[in-house]
Amino acid sequence: MAASSSSSYLLCLISLVYLLISLLSIPSNATITIPLSFSTKFPSSDPVQILNHLATASLTRAQRLKLPKKIQTNDTATLSSSLVKTPLFAHSYGGYSISLSFGTPPQTVPFVFDTGSSLVWFPCTSRYLCSKCFFPNIDPNQIPAFIPKLSSSSKLVGCQNLKCSWIFGSDLQSRCQGCDPNLRNCTQACPPYILQYGLGSTAGLLLSETLDFPDQTVPNFLVGCSILSSRQPAGIAGFGRNPESLPSQMRLKKFSYCLVSRRFDETPVSSNLVLETGSGKAHDKIRDVSYTPFLKNPSVSNIAFQDYYYVSLRKIIIGDKHVKIPYSLLVPGPDGNGGTIVDSGSTFTFMERPVFEAVAKEFEAQMRNFSRSTAVETQSGLSPCFNISGEKSMRVPKLIFQFKGGAKMVLPSSNYLAFIGKPAAVCLMIVSDNAVDESAGSLGPAIILGNFQQQNFYVEFDLGKQRFGFAKQRCA
């Protein structure tokens, strides 16, 4: 990105101080609890339209995760072009938000909680620009932003700082022009970043800042200071597996959450995101937690897949029937394609077309007493949907995800079935790749376990033991 008035303004606000990576000063046995709330404000009160928004956004999110790409270019015009057109609503997809405080003195700003990416970034400077950010109840001119000049701990990250390479990798040397090949005695600032998030994009400069919690601080935290975005009215708190993520920089032993069930309204209900930096008892012990190991994607050609939390999904069970799914789709291969990831930023669970068709076919077979409602399918973007007019009660097949080690996630019907009042219908809340670029073939994870299917489960990312845990729990 060429030097612009916005970036020049930022450079005037912050002194050019370059830091080498330093050890984090974190207590050896500490727990941090952060309120976690649903973040989307819907543009319609019609439940069918809401489902359509979420289904479309889930597909767009899947496209970004299946075809990940960090855009690092000198052309800022890419921020507003070549983007998928979908209905606009807060944060581009149905997600959950947290508030974090950065700076000295601390400034608190909201973030979308995202396990599918790693960089933590916030809207930055009083001149933050967000194009196409006319979301319901959001004034693009009043988006909360971090102001570096008000913080005595804000510092630009330089090319010589190891943390700069976390974002640019082996391409860093070519981007830090004017520096010697080993980047010694280099006074140049780390190049601007440009990242794409399915519907939106963001661009800015990297800062070294202090992350503040009530009982501790994390100095020299790498954070993105975004000065220009498209369709991104809030920052992203990246909880992925790369070095720049919040869990990696804080050296968390584990983090856990329990997502409150959506009511498709503005009810101010939240739950907690718990960060554990030590091995001691962090909170009340959750009973009957089932675990399955995390996997690493074996691909060396697409390192972006290393950011995701892969789990070993072995079986999908509908009612009492084991759905037959090709093994190549359940486990990521040498090319990086296939496998299952857990993603807090996706709304509905995504399944590659062969997986979805097998699941939908079995579900339809067990709902054979009900006729298909094609009108609701067209309106909602979900399929299959069934006409349940005149039914006072009904039995529906269970949906079970079984993982390596025998761990079974038995979903409550409200987590995978949408019951619609007018017209009376029930729809399977799983999406497939109708909107994903079919010309690209089968790429990336075949199954993305979304946050809707995680509602009212205690969910644990045990980073120390490299395992994923879950247990049924009322979250509200």
C-alpha positions in Angstrom: 0.0 0.0 0.0 1.5 3.3 -1.1 2.0 6.0 1.5 -1.4 7.7 2.0 -2.6 10.7 4.0 -4.0 8.3 6.6 -0.7 6.4 7.1 1.2 9.7 7.1 -1.1 11.0 9.8 -0.5 7.8 11.8 3.3 8.2 11.4 3.0 11.7 12.8 1.2 10.4 15.8 3.6 7.7 16.8 7.4 7.9 17.4 9.5 5.5 15.4 10.8 3.1 18.0 11.7 -0.4 17.1 11.6 -3.2 19.6 13.1 -6.7 19.6 10.8 -9.5 20.8 10.6 -9.7 24.6 9.3 -12.2 27.1 5.8 -11.7 28.3 5.4 -10.8 32.0 2.4 -13.0 33.0 1.7 -14.7 36.3 2.3 -18.5 36.2 -1.1 -19.4 37.5 -3.8 -16.9 36.5 -7.3 -16.8 35.1 -8.9 -14.0 33.1 -12.7 -13.9 32.6 -14.1 -11.7 29.8 -17.9 -11.2 29.0 -18.8 -12.8 25.7 -21.9 -11.6 23.9 -23.7 -12.1 20.6 -22.7 -9.4 18.2 -25.0 -9.3 15.2 -27.8 -6.7 14.9 -30.3 -8.0 12.3 -31.7 -5.8 9.6 -35.1 -7.6 9.7 -37.4 -9.0 12.3 -38.7 -11.7 9.9 -37.3 -15.0 11.1 -37.1 -16.4 7.5 -35.1 -13.4 6.4 -32.8 -13.7 9.4 -32.1 -17.3 8.5 -31.4 -16.3 5.0 -28.9 -13.6 6.2 -27.1 -16.1 8.4 -27.1 -18.9 5.8 -25.6 -16.5 3.2 -23.1 -15.2 5.6 -22.1 -18.7 6.7 -21.3 -19.6 3.1 -19.3 -16.4 2.6 -17.3 -17.2 5.8 -16.7 -20.7 4.5 -15.3 -19.3 1.3 -12.8 -17.2 3.2 -11.7 -20.2 5.4 -11.5 -22.6 2.5 -9.6 -20.1 0.3 -7.5 -18.2 2.8 -5.3 -15.4 1.5 -3.5 -12.6 3.2 -3.5 -9.7 0.7 -0.3 -7.8 0.9 -0.2 -5.3 -2.0 0.5 -1.8 -2.8 -3.0 -1.3 -4.3 -5.5 -0.2 -1.6 -8.3 -0.4 -4.2 -8.6 -4.1 -3.5 -10.3 -3.3 -0.3 -13.5 -2.3 -2.1 -13.4 -4.7 -5.1 -13.8 -8.4 -5.8 -15.9 -8.9 -2.7 -18.9 -11.3 -2.4 -22.2 -9.4 -2.4 -24.4 -10.4 0.6 -26.9 -8.7 2.9 -25.1 -6.3 5.2 -25.3 -6.7 9.0 -23.0 -6.1 11.9 -19.5 -7.8 11.7 -20.4 -9.3 8.3 -21.4 -12.7 9.8 -23.2 -13.8 13.0 -20.5 -13.8 15.6 -19.8 -13.1 19.3 -18.0 -10.1 20.6 -15.7 -9.3 23.5 -14.2 -6.0 24.8 -10.4 -5.6 25.3 -8.4 -2.7 26.7 -5.1 -1.6 25.1 -2.8 1.3 25.9 -1.5 3.5 28.7 -3.9 4.7 30.0 -6.2 1.8 28.8 -8.7 2.4 26.0 -11.5 -0.2 25.7 -12.8 -1.2 22.3 -15.1 -4.1 21.1 -13.8 -7.1 19.0 -15.3 -10.0 17.2 -14.1 -13.2 18.8 -12.6 -15.4 16.1 -10.8 -18.8 16.3 -10.4 -18.8 12.5 -7.8 -16.1 12.3 -4.9 -14.9 14.4 -4.1 -11.2 14.1 -5.7 -9.0 16.8 -6.5 -5.6 15.3 -8.7 -2.6 16.1 -10.1 0.4 14.2 -7.3 3.0 14.8 -6.8 6.8 14.8 -9.5 9.5 14.7 -9.4 9.3 10.9 -10.4 5.6 10.7 -12.3 5.0 7.5 -14.8 2.2 6.9 -16.4 1.9 3.5 -19.7 0.1 3.1 -20.2 0.1 6.8 -23.8 1.3 6.8 -25.0 -1.5 9.1 -28.2 -1.4 11.1 -27.8 0.7 14.2 -24.1 1.6 13.3 -23.0 5.0 12.4 -19.8 4.6 10.2 -18.7 8.0 11.5 -18.9 6.9 15.2 -17.1 3.6 15.1 -15.1 3.1 18.4 -11.4 3.5 17.6 -8.2 3.3 19.4 -6.2 6.6 19.4 -2.4 5.9 19.5 -1.5 9.5 20.4 -3.4 9.1 23.7 -1.3 6.1 24.7 2.3 6.5 26.0 3.0 2.8 25.3 2.2 2.9 21.5 5.1 2.1 19.3 5.4 1.2 15.6 6.9 -2.2 14.9 10.0 -2.1 12.7 11.3 -4.4 10.0 14.0 -5.5 12.4 11.4 -6.7 15.0 10.9 -10.5 14.8 7.1 -9.9 15.2 7.0 -8.2 11.8 7.9 -11.6 10.3 4.9 -13.2 12.0 2.8 -11.4 9.5 5.0 -11.3 6.4 7.1 -14.4 6.8 9.8 -15.1 4.2 8.4 -12.1 2.1 9.6 -9.6 4.7 13.0 -8.9 3.3 11.7 -7.9 -0.1 9.1 -5.6 1.5 11.6 -3.8 3.7 13.4 -2.1 0.8 16.4 -0.1 1.7 17.5 -2.5 4.4 20.4 -5.0 4.2 19.6 -8.7 3.5 19.8 -9.5 7.2 17.7 -6.5 8.2 20.5 -5.3 10.5 20.5 -1.6 11.5 17.2 -1.2 9.7 15.1 1.7 10.8 12.2 1.1 8.4 8.8 0.5 9.8 7.1 -2.9 9.3 5.1 -2.8 6.0 1.4 -2.1 6.1 -0.8 -5.2 6.2 -4.0 -5.9 4.3 -6.2 -8.8 5.3 -9.4 -10.1 3.8 -12.3 -11.6 5.8 -14.8 -13.0 3.3 -17.1 -10.0 3.1 -14.7 -7.4 4.2 -11.1 -6.3 4.4 -8.8 -4.2 6.6 -5.5 -2.4 6.2 -3.1 -0.7 8.7 0.2 -0.7 10.5 1.5 -3.0 13.3 1.9 -1.6 16.8 3.5 -2.8 19.9 1.1 -2.1 22.7 0.1 -3.0 26.3 -2.9 -5.3 26.7 -4.6 -4.5 29.9 -6.7 -6.8 32.2 -7.9 -5.9 35.7 -5.2 -7.9 37.5 -2.4 -8.0 35.0 -0.9 -6.4 31.9 0.7 -7.9 28.8 3.5 -5.6 27.5 4.8 -5.5 23.9 1.6 -7.1 22.5 1.5 -7.1 18.7 -1.7 -5.5 17.5 -2.9 -4.2 14.2 -3.8 -0.5 13.9 -6.3 -0.5 11.0 -6.8 2.8 9.4 -8.9 1.7 6.4 -11.5 -1.1 6.2 -14.4 -2.3 4.1 -17.4 -3.8 5.8 -15.5 -4.2 9.1 -17.1 -1.9 11.7 -15.4 -3.7 14.6 -11.9 -5.1 15.2 -11.1 -8.8 15.2 -9.7 -10.7 18.2 -7.8 -13.5 16.5 -7.6 -16.7 18.6 -6.1 -18.9 16.0 -2.9 -21.0 16.2 -0.3 -18.7 14.7 2.2 -16.7 16.7 0.4 -13.4 16.4 -2.8 -14.7 18.0 -3.9 -13.7 21.5 -3.5 -17.2 22.9 0.0 -17.5 21.4 1.2 -14.1 22.6 -0.2 -14.6 26.1 1.1 -18.2 26.2 -2.3 -19.5 27.3 -2.6 -23.0 28.6 -6.3 -23.1 27.5 -9.3 -20.9 26.8 -12.9 -21.9 27.1 -16.4 -20.4 26.5 -20.1 -21.2 26.6 -22.1 -19.5 23.9 -25.5 -18.2 24.9 -28.4 -19.3 22.6 -29.6 -16.7 20.1 -33.0 -15.2 20.4 -32.7 -13.1 17.3 -33.3 -9.9 19.2 -31.4 -7.4 21.2 -31.6 -9.1 24.6 -28.4 -8.1 26.4 -27.4 -11.6 27.5 -23.8 -12.6 27.7 -21.6 -15.5 28.9 -17.9 -15.7 29.7 -14.7 -16.3 27.7 -12.1 -17.7 30.2 -8.4 -17.4 29.5 -6.0 -19.6 31.5 -2.3 -18.8 31.8 -1.5 -21.4 34.5 -2.0 -25.0 35.3 -3.9 -24.5 38.6 -7.7 -24.6 39.1 -9.1 -21.8 37.0 -12.8 -22.0 37.6 -15.5 -24.5 38.8 -14.7 -27.8 37.3 -17.0 -28.8 34.4 -18.3 -32.3 34.7 -18.4 -34.9 32.0 -16.1 -33.1 29.5 -15.4 -35.2 26.4 -12.1 -34.6 24.6 -10.6 -35.3 21.2 -7.1 -34.4 20.0 -6.3 -31.4 17.8 -4.8 -32.2 14.4 -2.2 -30.2 12.4 -2.8 -29.7 8.7 0.0 -31.5 6.9 0.1 -29.1 3.9 3.4 -27.2 3.4 2.2 -25.3 0.3 -0.7 -23.6 2.1 0.5 -22.5 5.5 -2.7 -20.5 6.0 -4.4 -23.8 7.0 -2.0 -24.0 10.0 -4.1 -21.3 11.6 -7.1 -23.5 12.1 -8.1 -25.9 14.9 -8.6 -29.2 13.2 -10.4 -32.0 15.0 -10.8 -35.7 14.1 -14.4 -36.1 13.2 -15.0 -39.8 12.7 -18.7 -40.2 12.2 -21.9 -38.2 11.6 -25.0 -40.0 13.0 -28.6 -39.1 12.0 -31.0 -40.8 14.4 -29.4 -44.2 14.7 -27.9 -44.3 11.2 -24.2 -43.8 10.6 -23.9 -41.5 7.5 -21.2 -42.8 5.1 -18.7 -40.1 4.3 -15.4 -40.6 2.3 -12.5 -40.8 4.6 -10.6 -38.3 2.4 -13.0 -35.6 3.5 -12.8 -36.4 7.2 -9.0 -36.1 7.4 -6.8 -33.3 5.8 -4.6 -34.8 3.1 -1.0 -33.8 2.0 -2.5 -31.1 -0.1 -4.2 -29.6 2.9 -7.7 -30.2 1.7 -10.4 -32.0 3.8 -10.8 -32.4 7.5 -13.0 -30.6 10.1 -12.2 -27.3 11.9 -13.9 -25.6 14.8 -14.7 -21.9 14.1 -16.3 -19.4 16.4 -16.7 -16.9 13.5 -18.9 -19.2 11.4 -22.6 -19.2 12.1 -24.1 -22.4 10.7 -21.9 -25.5 10.2 -20.6 -25.8 6.7 -20.3 -29.1 4.9 -18.6 -29.8 1.5 -21.2 -30.9 -1.0 -20.6 -34.7 -0.8 -20.9 -34.6 3.0 -23.9 -32.4 3.0 -25.8 -34.4 0.4 -25.2 -37.6 2.4 -26.4 -36.0 5.6 -29.4 -34.3 4.0 -30.4 -37.5 2.2 -30.5 -39.4 5.5 -32.3 -36.7 7.3 -34.9 -36.5 4.6 -35.4 -40.3 4.7 -36.1 -40.1 8.4 -38.5 -37.2 7.9 -40.3 -39.0 5.1 -43.7 -38.5 6.7 -43.5 -34.8 6.0 -43.5 -33.1 2.6 -40.7 -30.7 1.5 -41.4 -27.0 1.7 -39.6 -25.6 -1.3 -41.0 -22.1 -0.8 -39.4 -21.9 2.6 -36.2 -23.4 1.2 -36.1 -20.6 -1.4 -36.8 -17.8 1.2 -34.5 -19.1 3.9 -31.6 -20.4 1.9 -31.7 -23.6 4.0 -32.4 -27.1 2.8 -34.1 -29.4 3.4 -37.2 -27.8 4.9 -40.4 -29.7 5.8 -44.0 -28.6 6.1 -45.3 -29.2 9.6 -48.6 -27.4 9.4 -51.2 -28.8 11.7 -48.6 -30.7 13.8 -48.9 -30.3 17.6 -45.9 -32.4 18.3 -43.3 -34.3 16.2 -40.3 -36.5 16.6 -37.1 -35.5 14.8 -33.9 -37.5 14.2 -31.0 -36.7 16.5 -27.8 -35.3 15.0 -24.5 -36.5 16.6 -20.9 -35.7 15.8 -18.6 -38.5 16.9 -14.9 -37.7 17.2 -11.7 -39.7 17.6 -11.5 -41.3 21.0 -15.3 -41.8 21.1 -16.3 -38.3 22.2 -19.9 -37.7 21.0 -21.4 -34.2 20.6 -25.2 -34.9 20.8 -26.8 -31.7 19.5 -30.1 -30.4 20.9 -32.7 -30.0 18.2 -32.6 -26.2 18.6 -28.9 -26.2 17.5 -29.6 -27.8 14.1 -33.3 -27.3 13.3 -35.0 -24.0 12.6 -38.7 -24.1 13.5 -40.6 -21.4 11.5 -44.1 -20.3 12.5 -45.5 -18.8 9.3 -45.5 -20.8 7.1 -45.1 -23.7 9.6 -41.9 -25.5 8.6 -38.7 -26.9 10.0 -35.3 -26.6 8.3 -31.9 -28.2 8.7 -29.5 -25.4 9.7 -26.4 -26.7 7.9 -25.1 -25.1 4.7 -23.2 -26.3 1.7 -21.1 -24.8 -1.1 -23.7 -23.4 -3.4 -22.1 -19.9 -3.1 -18.5 -21.1 -2.9 -16.5 -21.0 -6.1 -17.1 -24.4 -7.7 -14.4 -23.9 -10.3 -11.8 -24.1 -7.5 -12.8 -27.6 -6.7 -12.7 -29.1 -3.2 -10.3 -26.9 -1.3 -9.6 -26.3 2.4 -11.6 -27.9 5.3 -14.5 -30.1 4.3 -16.5 -29.4 7.5 -16.6 -26.2 9.5 -18.2 -26.6 12.9 -20.0 -23.2 13.4 -21.0 -21.3 16.5 -24.7 -22.0 16.2 -24.0 -25.7 16.7 -21.8 -24.9 19.7 -24.6 -23.0 21.6 -25.2 -24.2 25.2 -22.0 -26.3 25.2 -19.1 -25.7 27.4 -16.2 -25.6 24.8 -12.6 -25.9 25.7 -9.4 -25.3 23.7 -6.8 -27.1 25.8 -3.6 -25.7 24.2 -1.3 -27.4 26.7 -2.5 -30.9 25.9 -3.5 -30.1 22.3 -7.1 -31.2 22.6 -10.7 -30.0 22.1 -13.2 -30.5 24.9 -17.0 -30.1 25.2 -19.9 -30.8 27.5 -23.5 -29.8 27.5 -24.2 -26.8 29.7 -26.8 -24.0 29.9 -24.8 -20.9 29.1 -27.1 -18.1 30.1 
